[in-house]
């Protein structure tokens, strides 16, 4: 139901909405070394900050959104990321993420868990 509401809102504002398979493991993917965390290495749901192999740390949901923006959509819609586009867009993503975290902190706006800043970011 929420996803349907979100889809309608996005489309009404002229945006593109794609349903993706959860097997894409967007929060488990590290484009800096083209790998997925699996098994015991997987990021737990309570991990709000994720450090990539290049040493950069990101807020989990923002990183997952960045990854999904670069998902190659085909008939299977699973685990095909455009790593070249990701590398080209990465600096801008880092800048926007930093600005959003600062904006959030400056407003002293917190959700129920206070997670947006991911602690270490």
C-alpha positions in Angstrom: 0.0 0.0 0.0 2.8 2.5 0.9 4.7 1.6 -2.2 1.5 2.3 -4.3 1.1 5.7 -2.7 4.7 6.5 -3.2 4.5 5.4 -6.9 1.5 7.6 -7.5 3.1 10.6 -5.9 6.4 10.2 -7.8 4.5 9.8 -11.1 2.2 12.8 -10.4 5.3 15.0 -10.0 6.7 13.8 -13.3 9.2 11.4 -11.9 10.1 7.8 -12.9 9.2 5.0 -10.5 10.7 1.4 -10.9 9.9 -1.5 -8.7 13.1 -3.5 -8.1 13.8 -6.9 -6.7 15.0 -6.9 -3.1 17.6 -9.4 -4.2 19.6 -6.4 -5.5 20.9 -6.0 -2.0 21.4 -2.3 -2.5 22.8 -1.7 1.0 25.2 -4.7 0.6 26.8 -3.5 -2.6 30.2 -1.8 -2.7 30.8 -0.4 -6.1 34.4 0.6 -5.2 35.4 -3.0 -5.4 32.3 -4.4 -7.3 31.4 -6.8 -4.5 28.4 -7.7 -2.3 28.6 -8.4 1.4 27.3 -11.9 2.0 26.8 -14.3 4.9 28.3 -13.2 8.2 29.8 -10.1 6.5 26.4 -8.7 5.5 25.6 -5.3 7.0 22.9 -5.8 9.7 19.8 -3.7 9.6 20.9 -1.8 12.7 24.1 -0.7 11.0 23.3 2.9 9.9 26.8 3.7 8.6 28.5 1.7 5.9 32.2 2.0 5.1 33.2 1.1 1.5 36.4 -0.5 0.5 37.9 2.9 -0.4 37.5 3.9 3.3 34.5 6.4 2.8 31.6 6.0 5.2 28.1 6.7 4.2 24.6 6.7 5.7 23.1 3.3 4.8 19.9 4.5 3.2 21.6 7.2 1.1 24.1 4.7 -0.1 21.4 2.2 -1.0 19.5 4.9 -2.9 22.7 5.8 -4.8 23.2 2.2 -5.7 19.6 1.8 -6.9 20.0 4.9 -9.1 22.6 3.0 -11.0 20.9 -0.4 -11.2 20.8 -1.7 -14.8 17.2 -2.5 -15.4 16.7 -5.6 -17.5 14.1 -8.4 -17.5 15.6 -9.9 -14.3 16.2 -6.6 -12.6 18.8 -8.2 -10.3 22.3 -7.3 -9.3 23.5 -5.5 -12.4 25.0 -2.1 -11.4 26.5 0.4 -13.8 29.9 0.8 -12.0 31.3 3.3 -14.6 28.3 5.6 -14.1 28.7 5.2 -10.3 32.3 6.2 -10.4 31.4 9.3 -12.5 28.6 10.3 -10.2 30.3 9.4 -6.9 31.9 12.8 -6.0 28.5 14.6 -6.6 26.8 11.9 -4.4 29.3 12.5 -1.6 28.7 16.3 -1.8 24.9 15.9 -1.8 25.0 13.4 1.1 27.2 15.7 3.1 24.9 18.7 2.5 21.8 16.7 3.4 23.3 15.5 6.7 24.3 19.0 7.6 20.9 20.4 6.6 19.3 17.7 8.8 21.6 18.3 11.8 21.2 22.1 11.5 17.5 21.8 11.7 18.0 19.5 14.7 15.4 17.3 13.1 15.5 13.7 14.4 13.5 10.7 13.5 12.5 8.1 16.2 15.9 6.5 16.0 17.9 9.7 15.3 19.8 7.8 12.6 20.2 10.3 9.7 23.7 11.4 10.8 24.8 7.7 11.2 26.9 8.8 14.2 30.3 8.7 12.6 29.5 10.8 9.5 
